C-alpha cells in the first residue's frame, strides 16, 4: 500500500511517496498541468497508481484540516 512520509533528511522534510524522492507537491503540480496518471507513471516508473492516489488523498486531508470550519 502506498505511504506518504515526512523525513527532514528527504526533500527538506516535504511529504514524499515512501521509498522515493517524489513529493506530494510535485505530483499535484503534474496533475494540475493536466498530465494523466498514465503520463506520470510513464515519467516516473518507480511510482504506482496507488502512490498518486494516496498523494492526492493526503493533500485533500491536509487542506481539510486547515480550512476554517
Secondary structure, 3 states (H helix, E strand, C coil): CCCEECCCCCHHHCCEECCCCCEHHHHHHHHHCCCCHHHHHHHCCCCCHHHHHHHHHHHHHHHHHHCCC
